[in-house]
Amino acid sequence: MQYSKSTYWIITPSFTPKLISIEHIEQLIPEFFQESEHFYLVFLDIEGNVEDSNALFKGLLGISDSSSIFDHLDFRSKQELEGLIDQLMLKPKEQYPVLLQFIDQKRAQSWWEFSMVINSEMDPLGFIGIGVDLNFLERKLPWNHLIDLLNFGKAELDENLEFISAEPLVADWIANGSSELIGKSLLNSGLFELNSFDRLELEKILSTEGVTQFKARVKRASGYFSYSINLLKHTKGFLLFMRPAPKDEFYANNVKPFANEQLDLISGPVWILERNFSVVQQNSLASSLIQQWNSSNSSAKSGFNTEFAGDKSKRLMEIISQTFEGQEKKLAVKITNKTGGSEYWTFHTKVIYSEGKKRWVMIQGIDQSVLYNRINLQEKEIQTLRELAIRPSHILRSPLSSMLGLLDLIDYRKLDEENQKYISYLKPLAQELDEVIRNNAKKMSQLD
């Protein structure tokens, strides 16, 4: 396909076209897509012939350039894609996803999104399509549209989350060029300001397959800059996709689900968290308790610090994360306050929706200290009663054993007939008492 010197656009579903210079039209498929292990990418002409594609598309689907994509689709998928292309010609700014089954595809069906490519005269040149296998799509990819990937800055990290390479744009965003970025760790170099929840998610991805999304701030001489970051695991390490975060996306905690008066009416301490663990709201009791627990959560703008939960700190973070997926949770925690005293709390978590989306998590604490103290007191009283019940057995058995020993030493031949009769009654009674004491001690020991 021949191209004239001009400027070309990809019409994206977000209505913000992606500019492509004709001098780099051969780089329509970016380098990171050329070697992608997860994403198919193909550039079709107006009639559906393959102009270019990445290695995954060629290798797994066996479709060469210049061949028609329709010849490799089953009947239903062929009809779906033909209809999609017709719709794109009529309404190029609409989003048109499609589920395709390739005839020679050994994998499951794949999910595709197509966008139109036009020149500066608004003439359609073809279509760019990005696809993923359905089993990968089930991992809840964090992008609204697959085509959004073309708008992200990219970097490559090794298996320890250390930067191997980065596009100049990413290097400038994070550091003063790639020389200050390469070899630095995403987790421990101080490049990003990460909250505790994001660190937990990044530690998880080191040992599991998948993709994670988080937001982070970078401190520069001119101030703080916020970014949306997506991290995707592959065989060589990780791919990092990054773009500036809109203010309404990063500082969404300006929106509050409750009036402060309403929050104070809820029983117990209450915190309202954003997905990035920032505290959007907390009632007055929550604020005062945080001070008692010697935590740093006093500011509503700071992240929710779970260190007060002690050895259950990480577990509390995990259930908050799970709650954002719609699962209500609760966790019992023993807290040591600043005076060294112990408090017992149960924390309940519940998701709060806004416009049909899981927007916040509410954490409500219920003080169980009085109940726990009563239980502990009862357990101490039971233990005391148990000791009182067992103690007589030890006290009585010692003299009783001596008595039985003396009875065995008595020479019955030296006793008269009447005393022999009394002794014959005494020994069985002592043996019976010894058996009763033994059985009682055995039963009491089984209560421990």
VEXTITOR-379336 format. One record per residue (C-alpha): residue number from 1; residue in three letters; x, y, z. Coordinates in steps of 0.5 Angstrom, whole numbers, plus 500, padded with zeros to 3 digits. Each point is the difference from the previous one (the first is absolute). Example, Ala and Ser with C-alpha at 12.3 -4.5 7.8 and 13.67 -1.06 7.14 Angstrom:
<lumvos>
{lumvo 1,ALA,{525,491,516}}
{lumvo 2,SER,{502,507,498}}
</lumvos>
This chain:
<lumvos>
{lumvo 1,MET,{500,500,500}}
{lumvo 2,GLN,{503,507,498}}
{lumvo 3,TYR,{499,506,504}}
{lumvo 4,SER,{501,507,499}}
{lumvo 5,LYS,{504,505,504}}
{lumvo 6,SER,{494,502,505}}
{lumvo 7,THR,{498,499,507}}
{lumvo 8,TYR,{496,494,502}}
{lumvo 9,TRP,{495,499,506}}
{lumvo 10,ILE,{497,494,504}}
{lumvo 11,ILE,{493,502,502}}
{lumvo 12,THR,{499,497,507}}
{lumvo 13,PRO,{494,499,504}}
{lumvo 14,SER,{502,506,504}}
{lumvo 15,PHE,{499,505,495}}
{lumvo 16,THR,{507,502,500}}
{lumvo 17,PRO,{504,498,494}}
{lumvo 18,LYS,{507,497,500}}
{lumvo 19,LEU,{505,504,496}}
{lumvo 20,ILE,{504,496,495}}
{lumvo 21,SER,{506,503,496}}
{lumvo 22,ILE,{500,497,493}}
{lumvo 23,GLU,{508,500,501}}
{lumvo 24,HIS,{498,494,505}}
{lumvo 25,ILE,{494,497,497}}
{lumvo 26,GLU,{505,494,500}}
{lumvo 27,GLN,{500,500,507}}
{lumvo 28,LEU,{492,500,501}}
{lumvo 29,ILE,{501,494,504}}
{lumvo 30,PRO,{504,502,506}}
{lumvo 31,GLU,{506,496,502}}
{lumvo 32,PHE,{497,498,506}}
{lumvo 33,PHE,{494,497,496}}
{lumvo 34,GLN,{505,496,495}}
{lumvo 35,GLU,{503,496,506}}
{lumvo 36,SER,{493,500,504}}
{lumvo 37,GLU,{499,493,503}}
{lumvo 38,HIS,{493,502,502}}
{lumvo 39,PHE,{497,505,495}}
{lumvo 40,TYR,{498,498,492}}
{lumvo 41,LEU,{501,506,496}}
{lumvo 42,VAL,{498,501,493}}
{lumvo 43,PHE,{500,506,494}}
{lumvo 44,LEU,{494,498,495}}
{lumvo 45,ASP,{499,504,494}}
{lumvo 46,ILE,{493,502,498}}
{lumvo 47,GLU,{498,493,497}}
{lumvo 48,GLY,{503,496,506}}
{lumvo 49,ASN,{506,498,497}}
{lumvo 50,VAL,{506,500,505}}
{lumvo 51,GLU,{505,505,499}}
{lumvo 52,ASP,{504,499,506}}
{lumvo 53,SER,{500,496,507}}
{lumvo 54,ASN,{504,498,506}}
{lumvo 55,ALA,{504,494,501}}
{lumvo 56,LEU,{494,497,504}}
{lumvo 57,PHE,{495,501,495}}
{lumvo 58,LYS,{504,497,495}}
{lumvo 59,GLY,{503,494,504}}
{lumvo 60,LEU,{494,498,504}}
{lumvo 61,LEU,{495,501,494}}
{lumvo 62,GLY,{504,499,494}}
{lumvo 63,ILE,{497,506,496}}
{lumvo 64,SER,{506,503,496}}
{lumvo 65,ASP,{500,507,497}}
{lumvo 66,SER,{495,501,494}}
{lumvo 67,SER,{495,495,501}}
{lumvo 68,SER,{493,501,502}}
{lumvo 69,ILE,{498,500,507}}
{lumvo 70,PHE,{494,497,498}}
{lumvo 71,ASP,{502,494,497}}
{lumvo 72,HIS,{503,498,507}}
{lumvo 73,LEU,{494,501,504}}
{lumvo 74,ASP,{494,495,502}}
{lumvo 75,PHE,{493,502,496}}
{lumvo 76,ARG,{497,504,506}}
{lumvo 77,SER,{507,504,502}}
{lumvo 78,LYS,{500,501,492}}
{lumvo 79,GLN,{493,503,501}}
{lumvo 80,GLU,{501,504,506}}
{lumvo 81,LEU,{507,503,497}}
{lumvo 82,GLU,{497,502,494}}
{lumvo 83,GLY,{494,504,504}}
{lumvo 84,LEU,{505,503,504}}
{lumvo 85,ILE,{504,503,494}}
{lumvo 86,ASP,{493,502,497}}
{lumvo 87,GLN,{499,504,507}}
{lumvo 88,LEU,{507,503,500}}
{lumvo 89,MET,{499,503,493}}
{lumvo 90,LEU,{493,503,502}}
{lumvo 91,LYS,{502,502,508}}
{lumvo 92,PRO,{508,500,500}}
{lumvo 93,LYS,{500,503,507}}
{lumvo 94,GLU,{496,495,503}}
{lumvo 95,GLN,{503,494,504}}
{lumvo 96,TYR,{499,493,497}}
{lumvo 97,PRO,{502,494,504}}
{lumvo 98,VAL,{499,493,497}}
{lumvo 99,LEU,{502,493,502}}
{lumvo 100,LEU,{503,496,494}}
{lumvo 101,GLN,{502,493,499}}
{lumvo 102,PHE,{505,498,495}}
{lumvo 103,ILE,{500,494,496}}
{lumvo 104,ASP,{507,498,502}}
{lumvo 105,GLN,{500,503,507}}
{lumvo 106,LYS,{502,495,505}}
{lumvo 107,ARG,{499,504,506}}
{lumvo 108,ALA,{493,502,502}}
{lumvo 109,GLN,{496,506,497}}
{lumvo 110,SER,{503,507,500}}
{lumvo 111,TRP,{497,507,502}}
{lumvo 112,TRP,{502,505,495}}
{lumvo 113,GLU,{499,508,499}}
{lumvo 114,PHE,{500,503,493}}
{lumvo 115,SER,{502,507,499}}
{lumvo 116,MET,{500,504,493}}
{lumvo 117,VAL,{506,503,497}}
{lumvo 118,ILE,{499,506,496}}
{lumvo 119,ASN,{505,506,497}}
{lumvo 120,SER,{500,507,500}}
{lumvo 121,GLU,{494,501,495}}
{lumvo 122,MET,{496,495,504}}
{lumvo 123,ASP,{500,494,495}}
{lumvo 124,PRO,{500,494,503}}
{lumvo 125,LEU,{506,495,499}}
{lumvo 126,GLY,{499,494,504}}
{lumvo 127,PHE,{499,498,507}}
{lumvo 128,ILE,{504,498,506}}
{lumvo 129,GLY,{498,494,505}}
{lumvo 130,ILE,{503,498,507}}
{lumvo 131,GLY,{497,493,503}}
{lumvo 132,VAL,{501,496,506}}
{lumvo 133,ASP,{499,493,501}}
{lumvo 134,LEU,{493,499,504}}
{lumvo 135,ASN,{504,497,506}}
{lumvo 136,PHE,{504,506,501}}
{lumvo 137,LEU,{495,505,499}}
{lumvo 138,GLU,{497,496,506}}
{lumvo 139,ARG,{505,503,505}}
{lumvo 140,LYS,{497,507,500}}
{lumvo 141,LEU,{504,504,495}}
{lumvo 142,PRO,{500,507,503}}
{lumvo 143,TRP,{500,504,493}}
{lumvo 144,ASN,{493,502,498}}
{lumvo 145,HIS,{502,499,493}}
{lumvo 146,LEU,{506,496,497}}
{lumvo 147,ILE,{501,505,495}}
{lumvo 148,ASP,{502,504,506}}
{lumvo 149,LEU,{507,497,501}}
{lumvo 150,LEU,{502,504,494}}
{lumvo 151,ASN,{499,506,504}}
{lumvo 152,PHE,{505,497,506}}
{lumvo 153,GLY,{507,501,501}}
{lumvo 154,LYS,{504,494,500}}
{lumvo 155,ALA,{506,497,504}}
{lumvo 156,GLU,{502,493,501}}
{lumvo 157,LEU,{502,497,507}}
{lumvo 158,ASP,{504,494,502}}
{lumvo 159,GLU,{497,494,505}}
{lumvo 160,ASN,{502,505,506}}
{lumvo 161,LEU,{496,506,498}}
{lumvo 162,GLU,{507,503,498}}
{lumvo 163,PHE,{500,505,493}}
{lumvo 164,ILE,{503,497,494}}
{lumvo 165,SER,{498,505,495}}
{lumvo 166,ALA,{495,505,499}}
{lumvo 167,GLU,{497,505,495}}
{lumvo 168,PRO,{503,507,501}}
{lumvo 169,LEU,{493,503,502}}
{lumvo 170,VAL,{500,495,506}}
{lumvo 171,ALA,{507,501,502}}
{lumvo 172,ASP,{498,508,500}}
{lumvo 173,TRP,{494,499,504}}
{lumvo 174,ILE,{503,495,505}}
{lumvo 175,ALA,{508,503,500}}
{lumvo 176,ASN,{504,505,496}}
{lumvo 177,GLY,{501,495,494}}
{lumvo 178,SER,{501,493,500}}
{lumvo 179,SER,{508,500,503}}
{lumvo 180,GLU,{496,501,507}}
{lumvo 181,LEU,{495,495,499}}
{lumvo 182,ILE,{503,494,497}}
{lumvo 183,GLY,{502,495,506}}
{lumvo 184,LYS,{495,503,505}}
{lumvo 185,SER,{495,496,503}}
{lumvo 186,LEU,{493,502,500}}
{lumvo 187,LEU,{499,498,507}}
{lumvo 188,ASN,{506,503,504}}
{lumvo 189,SER,{503,505,496}}
{lumvo 190,GLY,{496,506,502}}
{lumvo 191,LEU,{498,501,493}}
{lumvo 192,PHE,{492,500,502}}
{lumvo 193,GLU,{496,502,506}}
{lumvo 194,LEU,{497,493,501}}
{lumvo 195,ASN,{495,499,506}}
{lumvo 196,SER,{499,493,504}}
{lumvo 197,PHE,{495,497,495}}
{lumvo 198,ASP,{504,501,494}}
{lumvo 199,ARG,{506,497,503}}
{lumvo 200,LEU,{496,494,502}}
{lumvo 201,GLU,{497,499,493}}
{lumvo 202,LEU,{507,501,497}}
{lumvo 203,GLU,{503,495,504}}
{lumvo 204,LYS,{494,495,498}}
{lumvo 205,ILE,{501,501,493}}
{lumvo 206,LEU,{507,498,501}}
{lumvo 207,SER,{498,493,501}}
{lumvo 208,THR,{494,499,496}}
{lumvo 209,GLU,{497,501,493}}
{lumvo 210,GLY,{496,506,498}}
{lumvo 211,VAL,{500,508,499}}
{lumvo 212,THR,{499,505,506}}
{lumvo 213,GLN,{498,507,500}}
{lumvo 214,PHE,{502,506,505}}
{lumvo 215,LYS,{501,507,500}}
{lumvo 216,ALA,{507,503,503}}
{lumvo 217,ARG,{503,507,500}}
{lumvo 218,VAL,{507,503,498}}
{lumvo 219,LYS,{503,505,504}}
{lumvo 220,ARG,{504,505,495}}
{lumvo 221,ALA,{503,507,501}}
{lumvo 222,SER,{493,503,498}}
{lumvo 223,GLY,{496,496,504}}
{lumvo 224,TYR,{496,494,500}}
{lumvo 225,PHE,{498,496,494}}
{lumvo 226,SER,{494,494,500}}
{lumvo 227,TYR,{500,494,495}}
{lumvo 228,SER,{496,494,499}}
{lumvo 229,ILE,{504,494,499}}
{lumvo 230,ASN,{499,493,498}}
{lumvo 231,LEU,{505,495,501}}
{lumvo 232,LEU,{499,493,495}}
{lumvo 233,LYS,{504,494,502}}
{lumvo 234,HIS,{503,496,494}}
{lumvo 235,THR,{506,495,500}}
{lumvo 236,LYS,{506,505,499}}
{lumvo 237,GLY,{497,504,506}}
{lumvo 238,PHE,{495,506,500}}
{lumvo 239,LEU,{497,505,495}}
{lumvo 240,LEU,{498,506,503}}
{lumvo 241,PHE,{495,505,497}}
{lumvo 242,MET,{500,507,503}}
{lumvo 243,ARG,{496,506,498}}
{lumvo 244,PRO,{499,507,504}}
{lumvo 245,ALA,{494,499,505}}
{lumvo 246,PRO,{494,505,499}}
{lumvo 247,LYS,{499,504,506}}
{lumvo 248,ASP,{493,498,501}}
{lumvo 249,GLU,{502,493,500}}
{lumvo 250,PHE,{506,500,505}}
{lumvo 251,TYR,{497,505,504}}
{lumvo 252,ALA,{493,497,500}}
{lumvo 253,ASN,{500,500,508}}
{lumvo 254,ASN,{497,507,499}}
{lumvo 255,VAL,{493,497,499}}
{lumvo 256,LYS,{497,497,507}}
{lumvo 257,PRO,{495,495,500}}
{lumvo 258,PHE,{497,503,507}}
{lumvo 259,ALA,{499,506,503}}
{lumvo 260,ASN,{505,501,507}}
{lumvo 261,GLU,{493,500,504}}
{lumvo 262,GLN,{498,494,497}}
{lumvo 263,LEU,{507,496,501}}
{lumvo 264,ASP,{500,502,508}}
{lumvo 265,LEU,{493,497,500}}
{lumvo 266,ILE,{503,493,499}}
{lumvo 267,SER,{501,496,506}}
{lumvo 268,GLY,{508,499,501}}
{lumvo 269,PRO,{506,503,496}}
{lumvo 270,VAL,{499,500,492}}
{lumvo 271,TRP,{505,501,495}}
{lumvo 272,ILE,{498,501,492}}
{lumvo 273,LEU,{506,498,496}}
{lumvo 274,GLU,{501,501,492}}
{lumvo 275,ARG,{503,494,496}}
{lumvo 276,ASN,{507,503,501}}
{lumvo 277,PHE,{499,500,508}}
{lumvo 278,SER,{499,507,501}}
{lumvo 279,VAL,{496,502,505}}
{lumvo 280,VAL,{494,504,497}}
{lumvo 281,GLN,{496,501,507}}
{lumvo 282,GLN,{500,498,507}}
{lumvo 283,ASN,{496,501,506}}
{lumvo 284,SER,{502,504,506}}
{lumvo 285,LEU,{501,493,504}}
{lumvo 286,ALA,{504,497,495}}
{lumvo 287,SER,{505,506,500}}
{lumvo 288,SER,{500,500,508}}
{lumvo 289,LEU,{502,493,500}}
{lumvo 290,ILE,{505,500,494}}
{lumvo 291,GLN,{504,505,505}}
{lumvo 292,GLN,{499,495,506}}
{lumvo 293,TRP,{503,494,495}}
{lumvo 294,ASN,{506,505,499}}
{lumvo 295,SER,{499,499,492}}
{lumvo 296,SER,{501,505,495}}
{lumvo 297,ASN,{493,500,497}}
{lumvo 298,SER,{497,507,503}}
{lumvo 299,SER,{500,504,494}}
{lumvo 300,ALA,{494,498,495}}
{lumvo 301,LYS,{505,501,494}}
{lumvo 302,SER,{505,495,502}}
{lumvo 303,GLY,{500,492,499}}
{lumvo 304,PHE,{496,495,505}}
{lumvo 305,ASN,{506,497,504}}
{lumvo 306,THR,{498,493,502}}
{lumvo 307,GLU,{507,500,505}}
{lumvo 308,PHE,{495,500,506}}
{lumvo 309,ALA,{498,493,499}}
{lumvo 310,GLY,{506,497,501}}
{lumvo 311,ASP,{502,493,497}}
{lumvo 312,LYS,{493,501,497}}
{lumvo 313,SER,{502,506,496}}
{lumvo 314,LYS,{501,497,494}}
{lumvo 315,ARG,{493,496,500}}
{lumvo 316,LEU,{496,506,501}}
{lumvo 317,MET,{503,503,494}}
{lumvo 318,GLU,{498,494,496}}
{lumvo 319,ILE,{493,500,503}}
{lumvo 320,ILE,{499,507,498}}
{lumvo 321,SER,{503,499,493}}
{lumvo 322,GLN,{495,494,499}}
{lumvo 323,THR,{494,504,502}}
{lumvo 324,PHE,{502,505,494}}
{lumvo 325,GLU,{498,494,496}}
{lumvo 326,GLY,{493,499,504}}
{lumvo 327,GLN,{501,495,506}}
{lumvo 328,GLU,{498,503,507}}
{lumvo 329,LYS,{505,498,505}}
{lumvo 330,LYS,{502,500,507}}
{lumvo 331,LEU,{506,499,504}}
{lumvo 332,ALA,{502,500,508}}
{lumvo 333,VAL,{506,503,502}}
{lumvo 334,LYS,{503,501,507}}
{lumvo 335,ILE,{503,507,500}}
{lumvo 336,THR,{506,503,505}}
{lumvo 337,ASN,{498,507,501}}
{lumvo 338,LYS,{506,505,502}}
{lumvo 339,THR,{499,499,508}}
{lumvo 340,GLY,{501,493,498}}
{lumvo 341,GLY,{493,497,502}}
{lumvo 342,SER,{497,495,495}}
{lumvo 343,GLU,{493,502,496}}
{lumvo 344,TYR,{496,495,496}}
{lumvo 345,TRP,{497,502,494}}
{lumvo 346,THR,{496,497,494}}
{lumvo 347,PHE,{500,504,494}}
{lumvo 348,HIS,{495,499,495}}
{lumvo 349,THR,{501,502,492}}
{lumvo 350,LYS,{495,502,495}}
{lumvo 351,VAL,{500,502,493}}
{lumvo 352,ILE,{496,507,499}}
{lumvo 353,TYR,{498,501,493}}
{lumvo 354,SER,{499,506,496}}
{lumvo 355,GLU,{497,501,493}}
{lumvo 356,GLY,{500,492,500}}
{lumvo 357,LYS,{507,500,501}}
{lumvo 358,LYS,{504,497,506}}
{lumvo 359,ARG,{503,507,502}}
{lumvo 360,TRP,{502,499,508}}
{lumvo 361,VAL,{501,495,505}}
{lumvo 362,MET,{497,502,507}}
{lumvo 363,ILE,{503,497,506}}
{lumvo 364,GLN,{496,500,507}}
{lumvo 365,GLY,{504,498,506}}
{lumvo 366,ILE,{496,497,506}}
{lumvo 367,ASP,{503,500,507}}
{lumvo 368,GLN,{500,493,503}}
{lumvo 369,SER,{504,501,506}}
{lumvo 370,VAL,{495,500,505}}
{lumvo 371,LEU,{498,493,497}}
{lumvo 372,TYR,{507,498,499}}
{lumvo 373,ASN,{502,502,508}}
{lumvo 374,ARG,{493,496,502}}
{lumvo 375,ILE,{502,494,497}}
{lumvo 376,ASN,{507,501,502}}
{lumvo 377,LEU,{498,501,507}}
{lumvo 378,GLN,{495,494,500}}
{lumvo 379,GLU,{506,495,497}}
{lumvo 380,LYS,{504,502,506}}
{lumvo 381,GLU,{494,499,505}}
{lumvo 382,ILE,{499,493,496}}
{lumvo 383,GLN,{508,498,501}}
{lumvo 384,THR,{499,502,507}}
{lumvo 385,LEU,{495,495,501}}
{lumvo 386,ARG,{503,495,497}}
{lumvo 387,GLU,{506,501,504}}
{lumvo 388,LEU,{496,500,506}}
{lumvo 389,ALA,{497,493,498}}
{lumvo 390,ILE,{506,497,498}}
{lumvo 391,ARG,{504,502,506}}
{lumvo 392,PRO,{496,496,505}}
{lumvo 393,SER,{502,494,496}}
{lumvo 394,HIS,{507,501,501}}
{lumvo 395,ILE,{499,502,508}}
{lumvo 396,LEU,{496,494,501}}
{lumvo 397,ARG,{504,495,496}}
{lumvo 398,SER,{506,500,504}}
{lumvo 399,PRO,{497,499,507}}
{lumvo 400,LEU,{496,494,497}}
{lumvo 401,SER,{506,497,497}}
{lumvo 402,SER,{503,500,506}}
{lumvo 403,MET,{494,497,504}}
{lumvo 404,LEU,{499,494,495}}
{lumvo 405,GLY,{508,499,501}}
{lumvo 406,LEU,{499,499,507}}
{lumvo 407,LEU,{494,496,499}}
{lumvo 408,ASP,{504,495,496}}
{lumvo 409,LEU,{505,500,506}}
{lumvo 410,ILE,{495,498,505}}
{lumvo 411,ASP,{501,493,503}}
{lumvo 412,TYR,{493,497,500}}
{lumvo 413,ARG,{502,494,504}}
{lumvo 414,LYS,{502,504,506}}
{lumvo 415,LEU,{493,504,500}}
{lumvo 416,ASP,{494,497,504}}
{lumvo 417,GLU,{494,498,496}}
{lumvo 418,GLU,{496,506,501}}
{lumvo 419,ASN,{506,505,497}}
{lumvo 420,GLN,{501,495,494}}
{lumvo 421,LYS,{493,501,498}}
{lumvo 422,TYR,{501,508,501}}
{lumvo 423,ILE,{506,500,496}}
{lumvo 424,SER,{497,495,494}}
{lumvo 425,TYR,{495,506,500}}
{lumvo 426,LEU,{505,506,500}}
{lumvo 427,LYS,{505,497,494}}
{lumvo 428,PRO,{494,500,495}}
{lumvo 429,LEU,{497,506,501}}
{lumvo 430,ALA,{507,504,500}}
{lumvo 431,GLN,{501,496,493}}
{lumvo 432,GLU,{493,503,498}}
{lumvo 433,LEU,{502,507,502}}
{lumvo 434,ASP,{507,500,496}}
{lumvo 435,GLU,{496,497,494}}
{lumvo 436,VAL,{495,506,500}}
{lumvo 437,ILE,{506,505,501}}
{lumvo 438,ARG,{504,497,494}}
{lumvo 439,ASN,{493,501,496}}
{lumvo 440,ASN,{499,507,502}}
{lumvo 441,ALA,{507,502,498}}
{lumvo 442,LYS,{500,497,494}}
{lumvo 443,LYS,{493,503,498}}
{lumvo 444,MET,{503,507,502}}
{lumvo 445,SER,{506,499,496}}
{lumvo 446,GLN,{496,499,494}}
{lumvo 447,LEU,{497,507,500}}
{lumvo 448,ASP,{506,503,499}}
</lumvos>
